[in-house]
Amino acid sequence: MSNPKNSFGVRDIVLVALFAAVTYLGISALRIPLPAAVGAPFIHFGNSLLVLAVLLLGGFRGGLAGAIGLGLFDLLSGYASTAPVTVILAFLVAGIVTFAFRLLKHVDKPLNIFILALIAGASKIVLEFLHGLIVLLLGGSAFGASVVGAFTSLPATAINAVSTVIIVSVLYFPLKKGLSVFDSNKGISKV
């Protein structure tokens, strides 16, 4: 007999699809491009929605929802060449947040959610820096120039990290309550 916690039923498919769509819309609806030495970064809400999906749906389901939403945006908006990296980074952030939540024993008091949002934002900054560094090094830049270029490409990521802390801290509990009402009304097991 399979463990219901590890199964992937209709409810899971619907919630992953919903969070993927909301993540896609969170990037499409508001994006403010910023100049950078590496890539074409912009301010958006996609990372915040990825973290909310991870916290509300669990690490794999939330990571999958975020990866689908972020990856589809890249594929459909002229960033297809970066879509694989976007998907990988989404799963890495999901894994980091999931691991940190386990360290906090899944206690979702406001301070812990704030800490998890900080961890998510910081991990995104570090991962984007490393990605930019690798891209520049592979492009033939010297190490020092690559470090500077990768660092100067981080303003959008830093702004997105700050917005992640704010949005996750504000929206987590109302969304969790909404999902729990959905679960109790329909008799569906909790995430």
N, C-alpha and C positions, 0 to 999 in steps of 0.2 A: 504494500500500500504506500502511495506517495505521501510525502509530508505536505500539508496544505500551505505551509509557509514557503516552501520551495517551488510550488506549482505556479504556473503562469496561465491564469484563466482569462475569461472574457473581461472581467473588471480590470485586470492588470493591463490588458491590451488597450482598453478604452482610456485608462488613465495615462498610460505611456503616450498614446496618440494625442490626447488632450494636452499634456505638458509639452510634447514636441511641437504641436501647432502653436501653443501660446509662446513658446520659446522663439519659434520662427517669426511670429508676429512682433514679439518684443524687440527683435533686431530690425525688422522691416519698418515698423512704425516710427521709430526714432533712432536715427543714426547720424552722428555728427562726425564727419571725417576730420582727421588731424594729420599734419605732415609728419613723415618719419623716414629715417634712413633705411629701414627694413619694412617691407610690406606696405599695406594701406590700412592702418588701424583707424578705428572710429569708436566713438562713445555709443554704447547701446545697453539694453537690459538683458541680453541673452545669458550672461554669466550668472546674474542674480536668479533667473528662472531655472537654470541648471541646478544651482545649489538648493533652491526650494524643492525641486523635483527629487533630488537625492534625499533630502531630509524627510519628505512626505511619502515617497514611494519606496525608499530603500536605495542602497548603493547601485546595484545593477540596473534596476528599473529606471531610477532617476537618471543615471548616467546614460542609459540608452535613450531616454526621452530627450535629454540635452544634446546628445551626439546627433540624433536624428534632426532635431530642430536647427541646431547650429550648422550641421553638415548640409542640410537642404538649402539653408540660406546661402551658403557659399556656392553650392552647385547652381542655384537659380539666379544668382546676382552677380555673376562675372568673376567669382573667386574660386572657380572649380579647381584650380591648381593647388589651392591651399586647403581644400576640403578634407583630405586625409589627415593632415596635421591637426586641423580643427577637431576632428572626431577623436583622435588620439589624446589631444589635450583635454577634451571634455571627459573622457574616461579616466584620465590621470587625476583631474580635479575631483571627480566623483569618488575615486578610490581614496584620495587623501582625506576628503571630508568624512567618508564612511569610517576610515580608520580612526580619525580624531573623535568621531561620535562614539565609537566603541570604547575608546580610552575614557570618555566621559560617562561610560556605562549607560548610554542612551537616555540620560536624564536631560529632558528638554526644557529646563528652566531658562528664563530670559538671558541670564548671563552666559550660559552654555551656548545658546543659539548665537549670541553676539560673538563669542569666541570662535565658534565654527565658521561664521561669516568672515571673521578676520583671517582665519586660517585659509579659507577658500580664496579670499582676495590676495593674500600674500603668496599662496602657491601659484596662482595665475600669473602674478608679476614675475616670480622666479622662473616659471616654465616659459613664459614669453621671452624673457631675457635670454634663457638658454637656447630657445629656438632661433631668436635673432642672431645670437653669437654663432651658432652652427651654420646658419645660412650665409653669413658674411665670411666665415672661415672657409667654407666650401666654395665660395665665390672668389677666393684668392686674396682676401684682405689680410693684412698683418693682424696679429693677435690684439695689439693695443688699439688699433683702429676698429677692429671688430667689437671689442668691449665698449668703446665709446659709441659706435653706431647702434649697437643693441640697446645700450642704456638710453640713448636719446630717442629711441623708438617707443619708450614706455609710457609717455604721458597719458595716452588714451587708456591703456591697461590700468594705470594707477587710478584714473577717474572711475573706470568701471569697477575697480576693486572697492573704492569708497562707496559707490552706489550699491554694490552688492551687500556691504555691511548694513547700510541703511534699509534697503528693500527687504532683505531676509529678516532682519530684526523686527521690522514693522509688519510684514505679511505672514510670517510663519504661523503664528498662533491663530489668526482668523482663518487661514486656509486649512490648518489642522482641524479646527473646530468644524468647518464646513465638510471636510472629508469624513469626520467621525459621525456627523449627523447623517450623511449619505449612507454610511455603513450600518448605523443602528436602524435606520428606516427600512432598509432593504434586506437586513439580515445577512449581510456579506461580512466575511471576516476582515478584521483590521489589517493594515499594511504591516 
